[in-house]
Amino acid sequence: MSRLQQIRVRVEPVYKKSLAKDFPRLFRLFSGLDNDLLEADPAPPLYDLVHHLVRLSQEKDLDPAVSRAIDQHGQGIVDLRRRIEEAIGSWKLGQAEKLLNDLEDDFLAFEKDLPKELG
């Protein structure tokens, strides 16, 4: 590592509208865990929100539909996050980009399976 310089690769959000508008159910669910999401501008990328999904999976008394959606999509999302991190760390950025697309698809499916009205 250089003494005075660093190389950084990071994932940045590029929502069509915003996290709240593009993923309204997910946003309501995650902002209930982290009020900072309400103020975040821009909102973090989906890649950075995976830890909220993990935390949510550990909550008791979840809405049964939320619990089913987590059971169906959660592990796959967590695995993709890990694989993306490994690809970025190995400088396999083309692979990381493909995996980010897969992560978006999985989050879209998760969003679709969440109940329209939460708690």
CORJOGI-V704082 format. One record per residue. N is the residue number from 0. OMEGA is omega in whole degrees, -180 to 180 (* if undefined). D_LAST is the distance of its C-alpha to the last C-alpha in Angstrom with 2 decimals. Layout:
N/OMEGA/D_LAST  N/OMEGA/D_LAST
This chain:
0/177/48.31  1/179/50.03  2/-173/50.63  3/-177/49.66  4/178/47.52  5/171/44.44  6/-179/43.24  7/171/39.52  8/-179/37.41  9/177/33.80  10/-180/30.96  11/-179/29.96  12/173/27.20  13/180/28.42  14/177/25.50  15/178/26.61  16/178/24.68  17/176/22.26  18/-177/19.51  19/-178/16.97  20/-179/18.72  21/-180/19.80  22/-173/16.57  23/-179/13.81  24/177/10.95  25/180/12.61  26/179/13.20  27/-178/9.71  28/-176/8.95  29/179/12.41  30/172/12.75  31/177/10.14  32/-174/12.83  33/-179/15.73  34/180/16.09  35/178/19.43  36/179/18.02  37/-177/17.44  38/-173/21.19  39/178/22.60  40/3/25.17  41/176/25.64  42/179/22.49  43/176/23.51  44/178/24.40  45/179/22.27  46/-178/24.91  47/-178/23.94  48/-177/20.20  49/-179/20.77  50/176/20.65  51/178/16.96  52/178/16.45  53/-180/18.70  54/179/16.95  55/-179/13.53  56/-180/15.49  57/-180/16.64  58/175/13.40  59/176/13.19  60/175/10.56  61/171/8.77  62/-178/7.10  63/179/10.64  64/177/10.68  65/179/9.86  66/178/12.47  67/179/14.84  68/178/14.73  69/179/15.54  70/-176/18.22  71/-171/19.67  72/-171/19.85  73/-176/19.49  74/178/23.05  75/179/24.63  76/179/23.02  77/179/24.12  78/178/27.55  79/179/27.97  80/180/27.25  81/-179/29.95  82/177/32.35  83/179/31.95  84/178/32.72  85/180/35.75  86/178/36.97  87/180/36.79  88/179/38.55  89/-179/41.23  90/175/41.67  91/-170/40.78  92/174/39.03  93/178/39.45  94/179/37.68  95/179/34.93  96/178/34.49  97/179/34.21  98/175/31.65  99/176/29.59  100/177/29.63  101/179/28.48  102/177/25.62  103/179/24.56  104/180/24.81  105/177/22.66  106/176/19.91  107/178/20.23  108/177/19.91  109/178/16.84  110/-179/15.27  111/-177/16.42  112/176/14.93  113/178/11.32  114/-180/9.28  115/178/9.93  116/-180/6.74  117/172/3.77  118/*/0.00
